[in-house]
Amino acid sequence: MNDVAATRPMIQVQKVSKWFGDLRVLDEISFDVREGEVVVMVGPSGSGKSTLLRCINFLEEFQQGCIYVDGKPVGYRKGAEHGKRVRQSEAEISRLRMTAGMVFQNYNLFPHRTALDNVMMGPLMFHQRGKAEIRDECMALLEKVGLADKASAYPSRLSGGQQQRIAIARSLAMHPKVILFDEVTSALDPELVDEVLRTIRDLSKEGMTMIIVTHEMQFARDVADRLLFFYQGKILEDGNPREVFANPTTERFKAFVRRFSQGHLAAA
């Protein structure tokens, strides 16, 4: 966990609401994430966690509220006429996604490209630097995630855990100020989960600002600076993970915790 009390907000979510048709999936969500803070979002499936991550990265539009990443608005700006919000240009949205990287449940690697090529693609497209410099930096990132020896391997020759670590290296290659992790271990076999969580732990120690959606409760308690519990599009708990687990304030979270009480949340 990090000492982030005095740092500035890196992400600001202000009264964000979103509907899918008549279904309100986010209901006036508000919270800040400070620079260097690790926030874990937990809750039952369908509670709005992943949808909110996608709104922060503007992979989903939202109907009400505002989101800021590094002080810049996400997705919309105020128009000249009556202050109504106007959708940002694709160029503005692309710049946002370089600031807020996202790692998905499914690795989304290009199967016809090697591990190194997958990591290099973004910097080659968006960063005005020489190919040799980018290659050296991306090799260093593969070393960072423990996969330098797999640089020339294609995704089909890698385990799920290795592919997920390649996806993390690919996100880091864009020099993001924030990384959003959406259930990055849920598609992995249990024996592969630890290697991915270890990589995320290392990033937290380095001070990377992160929001992590996960069902790994022990990991959430050990790594997060804050835990947010989502239920039906609302945040019902917000606090230090150990305190929230020890003294939940809502019956919904108490019931959620009981599902993991047999060994998962035993005192360290």
Residue frames relative to the residue before (quaternion, step in Angstrom):
aa qw qx qy qz dx dy dz
M 1.0000 0.0000 0.0000 0.0000 0.00 0.00 0.00
N 0.3425 -0.7738 0.5119 0.1478 3.55 -1.08 0.75
D 0.4343 -0.6490 0.5525 0.2914 3.54 -1.29 0.47
V 0.0959 0.8447 -0.5126 0.1202 3.58 -0.02 1.30
A 0.3474 0.7965 -0.4607 0.1809 3.58 1.27 0.00
A 0.7684 0.3831 -0.1982 0.4727 3.59 0.97 -0.84
T 0.5505 0.6348 -0.4014 0.3646 3.60 1.21 -0.07
R 0.5934 -0.6010 0.4171 0.3359 3.55 -1.28 0.43
P 0.5769 -0.5593 0.4431 0.3974 3.59 -1.19 0.35
M 0.2305 -0.7632 0.5899 0.1280 3.56 -0.91 0.96
I 0.7634 0.1354 -0.0795 0.6265 3.56 1.17 -0.69
Q 0.0349 -0.7782 0.6270 0.0073 3.57 -0.97 0.89
V 0.0702 -0.7731 0.6303 -0.0018 3.54 -0.75 1.13
Q 0.0249 -0.8409 0.5370 -0.0618 3.57 -0.47 1.22
K 0.8402 -0.2256 0.1032 0.4822 3.55 -0.48 1.33
V 0.2124 0.8017 -0.5234 0.1952 3.55 0.88 1.00
S 0.0062 -0.7732 0.6334 -0.0296 3.54 -0.93 1.01
K 0.0108 -0.7863 0.6176 -0.0137 3.51 -1.15 0.72
W 0.1597 -0.7705 0.6120 0.0795 3.51 -1.13 0.79
F 0.1569 -0.6796 0.6977 0.1634 3.51 -1.34 0.48
G 0.7863 -0.1145 0.0337 0.6062 3.58 -0.06 1.26
D 0.8003 -0.2148 0.1898 0.5267 3.58 -0.70 -1.09
L 0.5969 0.5848 -0.3570 0.4175 3.59 1.27 -0.21
R 0.2395 -0.7634 0.5858 0.1294 3.56 -0.70 1.12
V 0.1420 -0.8412 0.5200 0.0438 3.58 -0.29 1.27
L 0.7484 0.1565 -0.1415 0.6288 3.59 1.28 -0.31
D 0.1266 -0.8315 0.5408 -0.0059 3.55 -0.69 1.16
E 0.7915 -0.3254 0.1565 0.4931 3.57 0.02 1.39
I 0.1175 0.8132 -0.5497 0.1508 3.55 0.74 1.14
S 0.0578 0.7884 -0.6094 0.0608 3.59 -0.93 0.95
F 0.3421 0.6928 -0.6037 0.1963 3.56 -1.05 0.87
D 0.3061 -0.7114 0.5978 0.2072 3.56 -1.33 0.35
V 0.1637 -0.7242 0.6551 0.1402 3.52 -1.31 0.45
R 0.2973 -0.7872 0.5162 0.1596 3.55 -0.56 1.14
E 0.6561 -0.5159 0.3749 0.4036 3.54 -1.23 0.49
G 0.8115 0.2167 -0.1920 0.5076 3.59 -0.79 1.06
E 0.5475 0.6301 -0.3904 0.3884 3.59 1.28 -0.09
V 0.2227 -0.7346 0.6255 0.1396 3.55 -1.20 0.69
V 0.0480 -0.7974 0.6008 -0.0310 3.55 -0.53 1.25
V 0.1432 -0.7799 0.6058 0.0648 3.56 -0.85 1.02
M 0.1791 -0.7696 0.6071 0.0840 3.55 -0.95 0.95
V 0.0067 -0.7895 0.6126 -0.0366 3.56 -0.81 1.07
G 0.3171 0.7311 -0.5687 0.2037 3.52 -1.30 0.31
P 0.6611 -0.5119 0.3570 0.4166 3.57 -1.23 0.30
S 0.6387 -0.5088 0.4044 0.4119 3.56 -1.25 0.40
G 0.7940 0.2972 -0.2320 0.4770 3.55 -1.02 0.85
S 0.5206 0.6706 -0.4034 0.3413 3.59 1.25 0.13
G 0.6599 -0.5516 0.2988 0.4136 3.61 1.24 -0.03
K 0.4286 0.7403 -0.4456 0.2638 3.60 1.25 -0.15
S 0.7318 0.4202 -0.2424 0.4787 3.57 0.66 -1.12
T 0.6022 0.5539 -0.3595 0.4486 3.58 1.05 -0.67
L 0.6546 0.5014 -0.3219 0.4652 3.59 0.94 -0.81
L 0.6165 0.5333 -0.3542 0.4583 3.61 0.95 -0.77
R 0.6810 0.4930 -0.2859 0.4599 3.55 0.91 -0.92
C 0.6062 0.5254 -0.3517 0.4825 3.59 1.16 -0.50
I 0.6400 0.5272 -0.3316 0.4500 3.60 0.97 -0.82
N 0.7164 0.3925 -0.2255 0.5309 3.58 1.11 -0.72
F 0.3558 -0.7703 0.4312 0.3067 3.56 1.43 -0.09
L 0.3077 0.6840 -0.5724 0.3313 3.49 0.86 1.09
E 0.7223 0.2254 -0.1838 0.6274 3.55 1.37 -0.19
E 0.3699 -0.6899 0.5715 0.2460 3.55 -1.06 0.74
F 0.1712 -0.7686 0.6064 0.1104 3.57 -1.21 0.48
Q 0.4922 -0.7295 0.4142 0.2322 3.52 -1.01 0.90
Q 0.8053 0.1204 -0.0430 0.5789 3.59 1.09 -0.65
G 0.7316 0.4336 -0.3202 0.4175 3.51 -1.28 0.50
C 0.3507 -0.7166 0.5692 0.1987 3.53 -1.39 -0.01
I 0.0958 -0.7467 0.6541 0.0744 3.54 -1.25 0.59
Y 0.0736 -0.7760 0.6258 0.0279 3.55 -1.04 0.87
V 0.0798 -0.7526 0.6514 0.0532 3.56 -1.10 0.81
D 0.8280 -0.0501 -0.0310 0.5577 3.56 -0.63 1.16
G 0.7294 -0.4648 0.2212 0.4506 3.54 1.03 0.91
K 0.6590 0.4986 -0.3044 0.4736 3.59 1.28 -0.12
P 0.5070 -0.6706 0.4420 0.3128 3.59 -0.92 0.85
V 0.3382 -0.7348 0.5618 0.1735 3.53 -1.17 0.74
G 0.8808 0.1463 -0.1108 0.4364 3.54 -0.88 1.01
Y 0.8246 0.0997 0.0013 0.5568 3.58 0.94 -0.85
R 0.0909 -0.7463 0.6529 0.0922 3.51 -1.30 0.45
K 0.5691 -0.5950 0.4340 0.3656 3.56 -1.19 0.44
G 0.3576 -0.7418 0.5312 0.1993 3.55 -0.88 0.96
A 0.6365 -0.5528 0.3806 0.3800 3.55 -1.26 0.34
E 0.7137 0.4485 -0.2532 0.4747 3.58 1.12 -0.62
H 0.8607 -0.1052 0.0183 0.4979 3.56 -0.58 1.25
G 0.5736 -0.6394 0.3703 0.3536 3.58 1.17 0.47
K 0.3656 0.7326 -0.5039 0.2751 3.60 1.19 0.29
R 0.4824 -0.6797 0.4638 0.3002 3.55 -1.03 0.74
V 0.1940 -0.7625 0.6141 0.0617 3.51 -1.17 0.84
R 0.5078 -0.6497 0.4718 0.3121 3.56 -0.97 0.87
Q 0.4759 -0.6762 0.4842 0.2860 3.57 -0.93 0.90
S 0.5917 -0.5585 0.4416 0.3781 3.54 -1.28 0.34
E 0.6417 -0.5190 0.3909 0.4075 3.58 -1.25 0.36
A 0.6121 0.5483 -0.3494 0.4502 3.60 1.08 -0.66
E 0.6531 0.4989 -0.3105 0.4776 3.60 0.98 -0.84
I 0.6598 0.5026 -0.3082 0.4659 3.58 0.96 -0.84
S 0.6279 0.5286 -0.3349 0.4627 3.60 1.03 -0.73
R 0.6408 0.5117 -0.3276 0.4693 3.59 1.00 -0.77
L 0.6063 0.5492 -0.3481 0.4579 3.56 1.05 -0.76
R 0.7040 0.4872 -0.2828 0.4326 3.58 0.83 -0.95
M 0.5856 0.5228 -0.3823 0.4875 3.57 1.24 -0.19
T 0.6463 0.5042 -0.3111 0.4810 3.58 1.16 -0.58
A 0.7790 0.2068 -0.0899 0.5850 3.57 1.01 -0.90
G 0.1458 -0.8063 0.5706 0.0548 3.56 -0.15 1.29
M 0.1559 -0.7884 0.5897 0.0799 3.55 -1.19 0.53
V 0.1348 -0.7602 0.6330 0.0571 3.54 -1.06 0.90
F 0.2624 -0.8227 0.4969 0.0860 3.54 -0.65 1.20
Q 0.6802 -0.4590 0.3885 0.4192 3.53 -1.38 0.20
N 0.7371 0.2698 -0.1620 0.5980 3.58 1.00 -0.87
Y 0.5343 -0.7273 0.3330 0.2733 3.51 -0.61 1.22
N 0.2056 -0.8281 0.5008 0.1456 3.62 1.18 -0.55
L 0.3073 0.7265 -0.5476 0.2791 3.59 0.96 0.83
F 0.4750 -0.6399 0.5143 0.3170 3.56 -1.18 0.56
P 0.3946 -0.7764 0.4323 0.2338 3.61 -0.42 1.16
H 0.6937 0.4746 -0.2786 0.4647 3.60 1.14 -0.55
R 0.6682 0.4515 -0.3045 0.5070 3.60 1.27 0.17
T 0.5305 -0.6297 0.4600 0.3323 3.55 -1.09 0.68
A 0.7033 -0.4347 0.3433 0.4456 3.55 -1.33 0.17
L 0.6794 0.4854 -0.2964 0.4636 3.58 0.86 -0.94
D 0.6475 0.5163 -0.3272 0.4551 3.59 0.93 -0.83
N 0.6230 0.5389 -0.3422 0.4520 3.60 1.02 -0.76
V 0.6818 0.4825 -0.2888 0.4680 3.58 0.95 -0.86
M 0.6954 0.5013 -0.2713 0.4376 3.59 1.04 -0.79
M 0.5194 0.6985 -0.4125 0.2687 3.60 1.07 -0.59
G 0.6894 0.4936 -0.2920 0.4425 3.60 0.80 -0.98
P 0.6918 0.4662 -0.2988 0.4634 3.62 0.74 -0.94
L 0.6368 0.5251 -0.3419 0.4493 3.62 0.98 -0.73
M 0.6927 0.4865 -0.2762 0.4552 3.56 1.06 -0.75
F 0.8280 0.2856 -0.0982 0.4725 3.57 0.89 -0.97
H 0.7169 0.4253 -0.2593 0.4877 3.63 1.10 -0.51
Q 0.3479 -0.7510 0.5307 0.1827 3.55 -0.83 1.03
R 0.4207 0.6643 -0.5073 0.3526 3.55 0.33 1.29
G 0.6331 -0.5462 0.3918 0.3837 3.54 -1.27 0.34
K 0.6112 -0.5868 0.3964 0.3535 3.54 -1.16 0.67
A 0.6406 0.5337 -0.3336 0.4400 3.59 0.98 -0.79
E 0.6438 0.5163 -0.3149 0.4688 3.58 1.01 -0.84
I 0.6586 0.4985 -0.3053 0.4738 3.57 0.94 -0.90
R 0.6378 0.5328 -0.3337 0.4449 3.58 0.95 -0.84
D 0.6587 0.5073 -0.3145 0.4581 3.60 0.90 -0.90
E 0.6619 0.5048 -0.3102 0.4592 3.57 0.95 -0.87
C 0.6824 0.4837 -0.2935 0.4628 3.59 0.94 -0.86
M 0.5954 0.5321 -0.3625 0.4806 3.58 1.12 -0.56
A 0.6339 0.5212 -0.3280 0.4678 3.58 1.04 -0.76
L 0.6434 0.5085 -0.3256 0.4705 3.59 1.05 -0.69
L 0.6203 0.5145 -0.3439 0.4819 3.60 1.03 -0.68
E 0.6147 0.5236 -0.3358 0.4850 3.57 1.08 -0.71
K 0.6342 0.5601 -0.3177 0.4280 3.55 0.99 -0.88
V 0.7527 0.3492 -0.2025 0.5201 3.59 0.99 -0.82
G 0.5841 -0.6483 0.3402 0.3504 3.57 1.28 0.37
L 0.6490 0.5409 -0.3006 0.4426 3.59 1.19 0.44
A 0.2280 0.7934 -0.5353 0.1786 3.60 1.07 0.58
D 0.6632 0.5176 -0.3097 0.4431 3.58 1.07 -0.68
K 0.6755 0.4656 -0.2854 0.4954 3.60 1.30 -0.15
A 0.2896 0.8076 -0.4845 0.1708 3.60 1.25 0.21
S 0.7634 0.3693 -0.2016 0.4901 3.61 0.93 -0.80
A 0.5082 0.6534 -0.4211 0.3707 3.60 1.28 0.08
Y 0.3905 -0.6894 0.5594 0.2436 3.54 -1.20 0.64
P 0.6726 -0.5342 0.3157 0.4031 3.63 -1.06 0.63
S 0.6352 0.5520 -0.3437 0.4168 3.61 0.98 -0.73
R 0.6888 0.4511 -0.2740 0.4970 3.59 1.25 -0.38
L 0.6375 0.5157 -0.3189 0.4753 3.60 1.27 0.12
S 0.5120 -0.6149 0.4978 0.3346 3.55 -1.17 0.56
G 0.6750 -0.4782 0.3641 0.4280 3.56 -1.29 0.21
G 0.6580 0.5085 -0.3143 0.4579 3.58 0.95 -0.81
Q 0.6459 0.5028 -0.3201 0.4771 3.57 1.03 -0.74
Q 0.6435 0.5119 -0.3306 0.4632 3.59 0.95 -0.79
Q 0.6534 0.5102 -0.3264 0.4541 3.58 0.97 -0.77
R 0.6494 0.4962 -0.3232 0.4771 3.59 1.04 -0.69
I 0.5876 0.5348 -0.3671 0.4838 3.59 1.13 -0.55
A 0.6427 0.5237 -0.3196 0.4588 3.58 0.99 -0.84
I 0.6315 0.5139 -0.3310 0.4770 3.61 1.06 -0.71
A 0.6448 0.5099 -0.3167 0.4732 3.59 0.97 -0.85
R 0.6258 0.5386 -0.3333 0.4552 3.58 1.02 -0.78
S 0.6545 0.4949 -0.3149 0.4769 3.59 0.98 -0.78
L 0.6595 0.5156 -0.3060 0.4534 3.60 0.94 -0.87
A 0.5960 0.6009 -0.3595 0.3930 3.59 1.10 -0.66
M 0.6648 0.4952 -0.2996 0.4723 3.59 1.20 -0.43
H 0.3984 -0.7439 0.4500 0.2920 3.61 1.31 0.11
P 0.1313 0.8212 -0.5463 0.0999 3.62 0.76 0.94
K 0.4193 -0.6676 0.5462 0.2831 3.54 -1.26 0.41
V 0.7577 0.1829 -0.0855 0.6206 3.56 1.31 -0.42
I 0.0745 -0.7582 0.6406 0.0960 3.57 -1.15 0.60
L 0.2036 -0.7598 0.6121 0.0804 3.54 -0.99 1.00
F 0.1169 -0.7992 0.5888 0.0298 3.58 -0.72 1.11
D 0.1081 -0.8188 0.5635 0.0195 3.56 -0.60 1.17
E 0.8109 -0.2735 0.1483 0.4956 3.58 -0.23 1.33
V 0.1347 0.8663 -0.4756 0.0719 3.58 0.99 0.84
T 0.7180 0.4142 -0.2710 0.4894 3.62 1.19 -0.23
S 0.5007 0.7126 -0.4124 0.2670 3.59 1.20 -0.27
A 0.6993 0.4448 -0.2785 0.4854 3.61 1.16 -0.47
L 0.5839 0.6151 -0.3534 0.3947 3.59 1.29 -0.04
D 0.5324 -0.5614 0.5162 0.3674 3.52 -1.27 0.44
P 0.6414 -0.5773 0.3292 0.3833 3.62 -0.98 0.76
E 0.6784 0.5043 -0.3155 0.4311 3.61 0.94 -0.76
L 0.6735 0.4882 -0.2961 0.4694 3.61 1.25 -0.25
V 0.4904 0.6958 -0.4188 0.3161 3.58 1.25 -0.29
D 0.6651 0.5513 -0.3239 0.3858 3.59 0.82 -0.98
E 0.6535 0.5280 -0.3404 0.4222 3.60 0.93 -0.80
V 0.6524 0.4847 -0.3162 0.4893 3.59 1.08 -0.64
L 0.6572 0.5025 -0.3155 0.4648 3.60 0.92 -0.86
R 0.6047 0.5537 -0.3557 0.4485 3.58 1.07 -0.67
T 0.6390 0.5210 -0.3224 0.4651 3.59 0.99 -0.79
I 0.6653 0.4882 -0.3030 0.4767 3.58 0.96 -0.85
R 0.6009 0.5478 -0.3558 0.4608 3.61 1.04 -0.71
D 0.6542 0.5174 -0.3159 0.4523 3.59 0.91 -0.91
L 0.6439 0.5128 -0.3243 0.4661 3.60 0.99 -0.77
S 0.6364 0.5260 -0.3366 0.4529 3.58 1.00 -0.77
K 0.6479 0.5158 -0.3198 0.4603 3.60 1.02 -0.74
E 0.6722 0.4883 -0.2889 0.4757 3.58 1.17 -0.57
G 0.5681 -0.6457 0.3634 0.3581 3.59 1.27 -0.01
M 0.3515 0.7290 -0.5134 0.2854 3.60 1.16 0.44
T 0.3981 -0.6840 0.5591 0.2470 3.57 -0.98 0.88
M 0.0720 0.8235 -0.5531 0.1039 3.59 -0.66 1.09
I 0.1088 -0.7046 0.6899 0.1251 3.49 -1.35 0.54
I 0.0856 -0.8189 0.5671 -0.0233 3.55 -0.71 1.13
V 0.1641 -0.7356 0.6501 0.0967 3.55 -0.86 1.04
T 0.1723 0.8049 -0.5409 0.1729 3.58 -0.60 1.09
H 0.3073 -0.6948 0.6082 0.2299 3.51 -1.39 0.29
E 0.4932 0.6416 -0.4349 0.3949 3.61 1.28 0.17
M 0.2089 -0.8480 0.4744 0.1105 3.55 0.16 1.30
Q 0.6392 0.5108 -0.3433 0.4611 3.61 0.95 -0.75
F 0.6284 0.5263 -0.3198 0.4753 3.56 1.01 -0.81
A 0.6422 0.5256 -0.3226 0.4552 3.59 0.94 -0.88
R 0.6825 0.4919 -0.2972 0.4516 3.57 0.89 -0.91
D 0.7221 0.4745 -0.2513 0.4363 3.57 0.97 -0.87
V 0.7839 0.3857 -0.1698 0.4560 3.59 0.94 -0.90
A 0.6810 0.5444 -0.3080 0.3809 3.59 0.93 -0.86
D 0.3925 -0.6515 0.5916 0.2674 3.52 -1.28 0.53
R 0.7856 0.0532 -0.0173 0.6162 3.57 1.16 -0.70
L 0.1925 -0.7503 0.6217 0.1158 3.50 -1.25 0.62
L 0.1218 -0.7634 0.6319 0.0556 3.55 -0.98 0.94
F 0.1652 -0.7764 0.6019 0.0870 3.58 -0.82 1.00
F 0.1824 -0.7957 0.5748 0.0562 3.54 -0.67 1.20
Y 0.1018 0.7594 -0.6405 0.0521 3.52 -1.16 0.74
Q 0.8507 -0.0936 0.0125 0.5171 3.56 -0.74 1.15
G 0.7658 -0.4290 0.1978 0.4364 3.54 0.80 1.10
K 0.6791 0.4324 -0.2906 0.5171 3.59 1.26 0.17
I 0.3969 -0.6579 0.5734 0.2843 3.56 -1.28 0.37
L 0.1546 -0.8211 0.5466 0.0557 3.58 -0.54 1.20
E 0.7751 0.1414 -0.1012 0.6074 3.61 1.19 -0.44
D 0.0583 0.7735 -0.6274 0.0686 3.56 -1.08 0.78
G 0.4843 0.6669 -0.4591 0.3316 3.58 -0.45 1.16
N 0.7380 -0.3401 0.3189 0.4878 3.51 -1.37 -0.24
P 0.5185 -0.6913 0.3860 0.3229 3.64 -0.64 1.03
R 0.6692 0.4981 -0.3224 0.4474 3.60 0.84 -0.87
E 0.6650 0.4898 -0.3071 0.4728 3.58 1.00 -0.79
V 0.6571 0.5094 -0.3172 0.4563 3.57 0.98 -0.85
F 0.6610 0.4939 -0.3113 0.4714 3.60 0.96 -0.81
A 0.6937 0.4830 -0.2818 0.4540 3.57 0.98 -0.85
N 0.8181 0.1148 -0.0228 0.5630 3.59 1.01 -0.80
P 0.0290 -0.8226 0.5678 0.0035 3.61 0.47 1.10
T 0.3536 -0.7683 0.5033 0.1771 3.57 -1.01 0.83
T 0.7426 0.3495 -0.2142 0.5296 3.60 1.21 -0.24
E 0.5611 -0.6032 0.4502 0.3445 3.55 -1.14 0.63
R 0.6003 0.5729 -0.3642 0.4228 3.58 1.06 -0.68
F 0.6988 0.4481 -0.2843 0.4797 3.58 0.90 -0.88
K 0.5896 0.5617 -0.3707 0.4465 3.59 1.06 -0.65
A 0.6647 0.4895 -0.2984 0.4791 3.57 0.97 -0.86
F 0.6334 0.5301 -0.3261 0.4598 3.57 1.04 -0.78
V 0.6639 0.5082 -0.2979 0.4607 3.58 0.94 -0.91
R 0.6223 0.5699 -0.3515 0.4055 3.60 0.96 -0.80
R 0.5896 0.5852 -0.3656 0.4199 3.58 1.13 -0.59
F 0.7632 0.3381 -0.1738 0.5225 3.58 1.14 -0.60
S 0.4207 0.7680 -0.4190 0.2399 3.58 1.27 0.08
Q 0.6399 0.5376 -0.3356 0.4346 3.59 1.12 -0.54
G 0.8553 -0.0671 -0.0139 0.5136 3.53 0.05 1.33
H 0.6522 0.5524 -0.3430 0.3896 3.61 0.89 -0.82
L 0.7970 0.2640 -0.1221 0.5294 3.57 0.96 -0.86
A 0.2603 0.7625 -0.5458 0.2301 3.59 1.09 0.60
A 0.6024 -0.5840 0.3951 0.3741 3.55 -1.05 0.69
A 0.4657 -0.6816 0.4906 0.2791 3.54 -0.95 0.94
